[in-house]
Amino acid sequence: LAGRRTRVAILDVTGVREADAELGRALMRAAAAVRLLGVEPIVTGLQPNMAQALVAAGDALTGVMTRATLQDAVAHALRTRR
C-alpha cells in the first residue's frame, strides 16, 4: 500500500448484516494496521443496527472515518488524491 503512495484504504462491510464485539475489534485492528502503513482507513457500509451494536459493545470505531456507501468513500479517496 504505502510503496505505491496509496493514501486511503476502504474497508467495506456492506455485505455484513450483523455485528458483534468481535467485528468491532477486527475492524479496529484492520484500521490500525492500515494506519501503520501511513494510509487512512475508511469503513463503509455499516448498517444502523451494526453501528448500534458496535457502540453498545464499546467498539465505536473511534477515530476511524466512516462513509455510508462505497461510492462516498471512493469520492473521498479521489478528492484526497489531488
Legacy VTK file of the C-alpha trace (Angstrom):
# vtk DataFile Version 3.0
C-alpha trace
ASCII
DATASET POLYDATA
POINTS 82 float
0.000 0.000 0.000
2.463 2.627 1.162
5.005 1.722 -1.519
2.519 2.754 -4.182
1.691 6.006 -2.385
-1.777 4.835 -1.513
-3.477 7.368 0.714
-6.792 5.660 1.502
-7.877 2.061 2.174
-11.585 1.310 2.094
-12.855 -1.380 4.449
-16.314 -2.195 3.072
-18.692 -4.186 5.290
-21.773 -3.732 3.113
-22.495 -7.470 2.974
-22.263 -7.936 6.742
-25.746 -7.980 8.246
-24.965 -8.396 11.953
-22.208 -7.015 14.116
-20.810 -8.019 17.442
-17.876 -7.031 19.594
-15.558 -9.298 17.590
-16.379 -7.467 14.356
-15.669 -4.162 16.073
-12.299 -5.418 17.322
-11.444 -6.820 13.889
-12.270 -3.507 12.194
-10.192 -1.589 14.744
-7.228 -3.970 14.226
-7.525 -3.628 10.448
-7.732 0.165 10.701
-4.689 0.235 12.998
-2.695 -1.937 10.593
-3.596 0.313 7.675
-2.567 3.402 9.672
0.811 1.815 10.441
1.388 1.816 6.691
0.631 5.534 6.556
-2.748 5.050 4.916
-6.116 6.470 6.031
-8.728 3.753 6.653
-12.375 4.386 5.773
-15.131 1.982 6.854
-18.197 1.851 4.618
-21.475 0.009 4.563
-22.283 -0.038 8.279
-25.968 -0.749 8.773
-27.736 1.226 11.550
-28.191 -1.910 13.666
-24.488 -2.692 13.259
-23.495 0.789 14.384
-25.724 0.488 17.453
-24.259 -2.923 18.307
-20.692 -1.640 17.943
-21.396 1.350 20.180
-23.117 -0.846 22.779
-20.125 -3.206 22.775
-17.726 -0.300 23.247
-16.216 -0.675 19.774
-17.460 2.555 18.233
-14.625 2.824 15.679
-13.370 5.954 17.422
-11.092 7.939 15.158
-11.935 5.899 12.052
-13.607 7.710 9.180
-16.873 6.167 8.102
-18.923 6.740 4.978
-22.412 5.470 4.233
-21.593 3.898 0.882
-18.654 2.622 -1.092
-19.383 5.364 -3.644
-18.993 8.032 -0.925
-15.676 6.519 0.166
-14.348 6.364 -3.393
-15.347 10.005 -3.939
-13.447 10.946 -0.759
-10.418 8.931 -1.870
-10.395 10.672 -5.249
-10.563 14.102 -3.579
-7.701 13.084 -1.279
-5.607 12.023 -4.283
-5.450 15.536 -5.659
LINES 1 83
82 0 1 2 3 4 5 6 7 8 9 10 11 12 13 14 15 16 17 18 19 20 21 22 23 24 25 26 27 28 29 30 31 32 33 34 35 36 37 38 39 40 41 42 43 44 45 46 47 48 49 50 51 52 53 54 55 56 57 58 59 60 61 62 63 64 65 66 67 68 69 70 71 72 73 74 75 76 77 78 79 80 81
